[in-house]
């Protein structure tokens, strides 16, 4: 019985995964599966599991992150003879499973998904749907609950950032998704003074490296400028801002990652009356921004 797990990189090359296939029931199979999952999510590679006994291939990929060369290599792989089953596990703003009974139809399906993703990437890089912050008190779901707790605290404290604020952010489950910005007296929106641990789109070290940097000076300067403009509105009005956001962000390795999130921005002041801009964003697929549909052709 021949089982094999490997990755297809962005340049269409195969990258072996050490250990047994994820088809295996052994403990190492789980480790391989985790390694493939990490590469798919963090690098945009395509994970491949092949079972000779089942004559089956499983592809795992994030539709918005696949490179053209990787798609071509994956589709060619699906055309090998005597392939009886293809399982597609892919993320197109939500994980989907499909099973196809032959490699040809699965190959066409992967190309269709890739084409839809490319058309979506050509849309505006950053898009936001403004919402009345009051809707947070009526919305259902964990994200609304966490953000409404913060908005209520902001009101009850009259926007004063005290020693209790950080512990409350931790209690609300928001600290790791919090940005604090010291506004600039001149041009520009200001500089980061705190970056939550979950902001790793630019790498795991960015929450430390970004401290003291101007908001505009991000790896994706276009995104940084776009965020700075939103913060300028809050600085001018003093009123909270709630948005649903769809942003395609360029990472340091040149790849793009599309993030869909709900964002609450508020203006606070410390005990010395110095302004503090706070941004709290929660990744969510349930945002009020329509996506290009992917028509299903599941066998």
N, C-alpha and C positions, 0 to 999 in steps of 0.2 A: 504494500500500500504506500503510495507516494503522496505526501502532504507537503505543501510549501506555502510559506508566507513571505511576502516581499513588498516593497514600496516602489511606486513609480514617481520619480522626482520631477521637478518643474521642467527639466530639460529632456524629459522622456526616457531617462535611464532607469534601470532597475537598481534598487538598493536592498540588499539582503537584510533580513531580520534574524538575528541569532536565536535559535531555540526551535521548538516544535510549532506546528501550525496552530492557529486558534481553533481549528476543527478538533484538535486533540483534547482529550479530557484530562490530560496531565496538568500538573500545577504550572509548568513552564508555558503551557498554552495561554494561560491568563496573562502572564508577563508579556508574551509576544503581542497579544491583543491590545494590552495597554500601551506598548511601544508604538504600534501602528496607529492607535487612536491619537496619541500625542503628536505624531508626525502629521496626521491628517488635519488636526485642529490648529496646530501651531505653525506648520510650514506650508499647508495647502497641498501636500502630496496625496497621492491616491494609494490606498491600502488594498492589497490583493491577497486573498486566501484561495488556494487551489487544492481541491481534493480529487485525486485521480480515481479513487474508488467510487465516489459519487458522480464523477464526471461533472463537477460543479466548480464554478468560480464565484467568489463574493468580492465585490468592489465596494470600498468605503471612501467617500469623498465629500468635500464641501464645494457645492456648485460654484459659489462666487469666487473661490480661490484657485481654481484649476487653471494651469497654464495650457496654452494650445498644444504644445509638444506632448504634455502628459496625457491630454485627451486623445490625441492621435495614437499614442502608444497603447493606451488602454483599449481603445476600439479595435486595434489590430489584434490584441491579445484575445479578444472575445470571438475572433473568427477561427480559432483553432478547431480542427476536426473533432467530431464525436463529443461535443460539449452538449450536455443534456439540460443543464440548469444554470442560470445566472441570477444571483441575488444582488440587487443594488441597494445599498444603504447610503443615503445622501442627505445633506443638509442644504435646503434651499429656504432658509429662514424657518426652519423646523425640520426635524429628522423624519425621513420617509423611507419605508421599506417596499421594495417591489421584487417580484420573482418572474423571470422570463424563462420560457422553455427551450430557447435556442439562443445561440450567441449572436446571430445576425440581428434579430429584433432588439436584443439588449444593446448592441453596438449603436444602432440607429437611435435608441432611446437616450443613450449617453450623449450623443452628438446633439440631440434636440435640447436636452437640459443645458448643455454647454452654450448653445446658441442663445437660449433664453437668458442665461446669466450674462452673456456678453452684451445683449441688448439692454439689459438692466444697468450694467456698468456704464453705458454711454449716457444714461440719464444724469441729471445734476448730481455732482459729487456729494453735496450736503443739502438736506431738505428738512425743514421743521414745520410742524403743524402746531400753531399756538393754541393753548387751551386756557380757559379761565381757571385760575388756581382753586376756586371754590369747588370745582368738579371733583377734586381729590376727596372731599368729605362725602361724596355720593358714589364714587366709583367703588367697585368691589375688587377684591384681590389683594394679595400680599404687598405688591408694589405701592398701591394707593394707600394702604394702611400705614406703611412705613413713612411715606412722604407726607401724608396728612398729619402724622404725629409731629414731624419737624415743623410744618407750617403752623400748627397750633402752638408749638413751643415758641416759635419766632414771634407770634402775636402776643402771647401771654407775657413774654419777657420784654416786649417793646423793641425787639431787635437788638438787645444788649448781649454781647458775647461775653459770658462769664466763665468762671471755673467749672460750672455745672454743664456747660454746653458740650464739651468733648465726651464726658461720660454718658450724656443723653444720646449723642450720636451713636455711641457704641451700643447702648441699650436698644435703640431703634433699628439696629442692624445696618447702619448707614456709614459708619466711620470708614470702612474700607472702600466706599464709593463716594468719598468726599474730597473736594478740592477747595482749598482756601487760597484766596488771592489778595495780595496787598495792592490796592489801586494806585495807579501812578498819578502824580500831581501834574504831569505834563502830557505829552503824547503817549499813546499806548494804553492798554487796559490795566497793566500792572504785572506783578511777578508772583509766581507760585510760592507760598509759604508752607503748604502742606499738600501732599498727594497721597491718597489712599492706596493701600497695598494691591488692590484689585485693578488698578489702572496699568495694565501691562501690555497694551497694544504696541508700545514702542520697546518692549523688552521688560524683563523682570526687575532690572535695576533702575528703570526710569522713575519710580516713586522717590528714589533718593537723588538721582542725577538731575531731575527736573527742578528741584528746590532752588529758588533764587533766579530761575530763568523767566524771561518775559513770556506771557501767554502766547504771543505771536511766534516765538522762536521754538516751535515744535518741529519734529522730524518732518511732519506734513505741514508746511508753512501755510498752505491754503486753508487747512482745517483750523490752524491756530488763529489766523486772521478772522475766519468766520466766527469762531467762539468769542474772540475779543470784541467783535461788533455786538454780539448778544449781551456781553457783560457791560458794555458801554451804555446800553439802553437801561439796564438796571441801575447803574451808577447815577444816571441822569434822573430817573423817575423815583428811585427808592422803593418801587413796588415789586413784589415777587413775580417771577415769571415761570410758567409751567409749559413745557413743550414735549411733544412726541417727535423724536429725531430719527432720521435715517441718514447715516454718514458713511461714506466710503473713504477710509483713512489709509494713507500710504505709510507702510512700515519701513524701518531702517534698511531692511534687505531688499527694498524696492517692490515688494508685493503689497497688495491691497487687502484690507479686511473691512468688510461692511458691518457696521454696528447699528443695531436698532435699539433705542433706549428711551426711557421716560426721564425727563430732566426737570428738576426744580432748582431755580437760582434765586438767592435771597441776599439782601444787603444788611449786614450787621454792623454794630459799632462796639468797640471795646470800652473799658472804663475810662479811657482817656479821650473818648469820642473819635477815635481813629476808625475809618471805615474798613470793613472786611467783607469781601465778596465770597459767597459760598455757593458751590455747585454740587448738587447731589444727583447722580444719574444711576438708574437701575436698568441693566440690560433686560429687554423684553421683546418677545415676538408679537405681543398684543398691543401694537401701536397703531394709531389711526392714520396710517399712511399706506395707500394701496400699493401692492406689488404686482408686477407683471405675472399673470398666471402661467403655470407650467401644466400644459395639458397632459393628462395621464393616458398611457397606452399600455397598461399593465396586462400581461397575459395571465 
